[in-house]
């Protein structure tokens, strides 16, 4: 497995060790794979508005599906596993192709405020004791414009879309014929989007690792997460 230094993505602010992508906006800034894929999807869809024959969002997804296999595909080796996982996370966070398209933080802020009112004191309560579906998103560190506020709002909107799309969350046992299993992983945290597709977003080697993960991500331990609507 190749060894990479830790680097911070200037778009979302998260730390990554895998190979970074090059931003399409200036063709020189290194960004994380997830942000790179988001830019690729945006470019594909934008071309539909400006160039005859451009892609719809669904066509863009199908195009990337054709070149990036799922993480549990036996053809995915360890070097390409981060890319495969990043694409599944992006795809799992995409909204339905109707009413959620173009949604902004301002659009959902009243609902988010009500969620916050229902969970007072969550900032000072251990995550394992909080049942708010946004707690892991809110406690993440964000960087970039406006001290990371833009990245934070984008992450909240992404979670909102997942919940409204009926995304299901859970932990599953990995099949023995996938690359991750060969590398020593035995379990995976998954998101199942409304179409029924299931995507692994995190791998675990032990139940202790699962416990630590679900303590920080309430949707993976609650019935609300398994049946979000």
C-alpha positions in Angstrom: 0.0 0.0 0.0 1.3 3.4 -0.9 2.2 5.8 1.9 0.9 9.4 1.7 1.4 12.4 3.9 -1.5 14.0 5.6 -3.0 16.9 3.6 -5.9 19.2 4.3 -8.5 19.8 1.6 -8.9 23.5 1.0 -12.6 23.0 0.1 -14.0 20.9 2.9 -11.2 21.3 5.3 -10.9 17.6 6.2 -7.5 15.7 6.5 -6.8 13.1 3.8 -3.8 10.7 3.3 -4.8 9.2 0.0 -4.0 10.8 -3.4 -5.7 14.2 -3.9 -7.6 15.3 -7.0 -6.9 18.5 -8.9 -9.6 21.2 -8.8 -11.4 21.8 -12.1 -11.8 25.4 -11.1 -8.1 26.4 -11.5 -6.5 23.1 -12.7 -3.8 23.4 -10.0 -5.2 23.3 -6.5 -5.1 19.9 -4.8 -8.4 18.9 -3.3 -9.7 15.7 -1.7 -11.3 12.9 -3.9 -14.8 13.6 -2.6 -14.7 17.3 -3.5 -13.0 16.4 -6.8 -15.9 14.1 -7.6 -18.5 16.7 -6.6 -16.8 19.2 -9.0 -16.8 16.5 -11.7 -20.6 16.0 -11.3 -21.2 19.7 -11.2 -19.2 20.1 -14.4 -21.1 17.3 -16.2 -24.5 18.7 -15.2 -23.4 22.3 -16.0 -22.4 21.3 -19.5 -26.1 20.3 -20.1 -27.1 23.9 -19.5 -24.4 25.4 -21.8 -23.5 22.8 -24.4 -25.9 20.7 -26.5 -25.7 17.1 -25.5 -24.6 17.7 -21.9 -25.4 15.3 -19.1 -28.2 15.2 -16.6 -27.4 14.4 -13.0 -28.5 10.8 -13.5 -26.3 10.4 -16.6 -23.4 11.8 -14.7 -23.9 9.3 -11.9 -24.2 6.5 -14.5 -20.9 7.6 -16.1 -19.0 7.5 -12.9 -20.6 4.2 -11.9 -19.2 2.8 -15.1 -15.6 3.6 -14.2 -15.6 3.3 -10.4 -16.7 -0.1 -9.0 -18.1 -0.4 -5.5 -15.6 -1.0 -2.6 -16.7 -4.6 -2.1 -15.9 -5.5 -5.8 -13.1 -8.0 -5.8 -11.4 -6.0 -8.6 -10.8 -3.1 -6.2 -7.3 -3.3 -4.7 -6.1 -1.4 -1.6 -4.7 1.5 -3.6 -8.0 2.2 -5.3 -10.2 1.5 -2.3 -10.2 5.2 -1.0 -11.4 6.3 -4.4 -14.2 3.7 -4.5 -15.3 4.6 -1.0 -15.2 8.3 -1.7 -17.5 7.8 -4.8 -20.0 5.7 -2.7 -20.1 8.4 0.0 -20.8 11.1 -2.6 -23.5 9.0 -4.4 -25.1 8.2 -1.1 -25.4 11.9 -0.2 -27.0 12.9 -3.5 -30.6 14.0 -3.3 -33.5 12.6 -5.3 -33.6 14.2 -8.7 -36.7 16.3 -7.9 -37.6 18.5 -5.0 -34.3 18.4 -3.2 -32.2 19.6 -6.1 -30.8 23.1 -5.5 -31.7 23.1 -1.8 -29.7 25.6 0.3 -29.0 25.9 4.0 -31.3 29.0 4.2 -34.1 26.8 2.8 -33.9 24.3 5.6 -32.7 26.6 8.5 -36.2 26.7 10.2 -36.3 22.9 10.3 -32.7 22.7 11.6 -33.5 25.3 14.3 -36.4 23.1 15.5 -34.0 20.1 15.6 -31.6 22.1 17.7 -34.4 23.1 20.1 -35.3 19.5 20.6 -31.7 18.6 21.6 -30.6 21.3 24.1 -27.2 21.0 25.5 -26.0 18.6 22.9 -22.6 20.4 22.6 -21.9 19.5 26.2 -23.2 16.0 26.2 -21.2 12.9 25.1 -22.2 12.0 21.5 -23.1 8.5 22.7 -25.9 10.0 24.7 -27.3 12.3 22.0 -29.9 11.1 19.6 -29.7 14.0 17.2 -29.2 13.0 13.5 -26.9 15.9 13.0 -24.6 15.6 16.0 -21.7 14.0 14.1 -22.0 16.7 11.4 -22.1 19.5 13.9 -19.0 18.3 15.8 -16.9 17.9 12.7 -14.2 20.5 12.2 -14.6 22.7 9.1 -12.3 25.1 7.3 -12.4 27.4 4.4 -14.4 30.6 3.6 -16.2 32.3 6.5 -14.1 30.2 9.0 -15.6 27.0 7.6 -19.2 28.1 7.8 -19.9 27.4 4.2 -18.5 23.9 4.5 -20.5 23.4 7.7 -23.7 24.5 6.0 -23.0 22.3 3.0 -22.5 19.3 5.3 -25.8 20.0 7.1 -27.7 20.3 3.8 -26.1 17.0 2.7 -27.3 15.2 5.8 -30.8 16.8 5.5 -31.0 15.4 1.9 -30.0 12.0 3.1 -32.7 11.9 5.7 -35.4 13.3 3.4 -34.4 10.8 0.7 -35.1 7.9 3.1 -31.5 6.9 3.5 -31.0 3.9 5.8 -27.9 3.4 7.9 -26.5 0.3 9.5 -23.6 -2.1 10.1 -23.1 -5.2 8.0 -20.8 -8.2 7.8 -18.5 -8.1 4.8 -18.5 -11.0 2.2 -15.3 -13.0 2.3 -14.6 -12.5 -1.5 -14.2 -8.7 -1.3 -10.8 -6.9 -1.1 -11.6 -5.2 2.2 -12.1 -8.7 3.8 -8.7 -9.8 2.4 -7.1 -6.7 4.0 -8.4 -7.8 7.5 -11.7 -5.9 7.7 -14.8 -7.8 8.8 -17.6 -5.2 9.0 -18.8 -2.2 7.2 -20.9 0.8 7.9 -23.4 1.3 5.1 -25.8 3.8 3.7 -28.7 2.5 1.6 -30.3 5.1 -0.6 -33.9 5.3 -1.6 -33.2 3.3 -4.9 -32.2 0.4 -2.8 -28.4 0.6 -3.6 -26.2 0.0 -0.6 -22.8 1.7 -0.2 -20.1 1.0 2.4 -18.7 4.2 3.9 -16.4 2.9 6.6 -14.7 -0.5 7.3 -13.9 -2.1 10.7 -11.7 -4.9 11.9 -13.3 -5.4 15.3 -16.5 -4.8 17.2 -14.6 -2.3 19.4 -14.1 -0.1 16.3 -17.8 -0.4 15.5 -18.8 0.7 19.0 -16.5 3.7 18.8 -18.0 4.6 15.4 -21.7 4.3 16.4 -21.1 6.2 19.6 -20.1 9.2 17.4 -22.8 8.6 14.7 -26.3 8.1 16.2 -27.9 7.2 12.9 -26.0 3.9 12.9 -27.2 2.8 16.3 -30.8 3.9 16.3 -34.0 2.7 14.7 -34.5 6.2 13.4 -31.3 5.8 11.4 -32.3 2.4 10.1 -35.6 3.8 9.0 -35.0 7.5 8.3 -37.8 9.2 6.4 
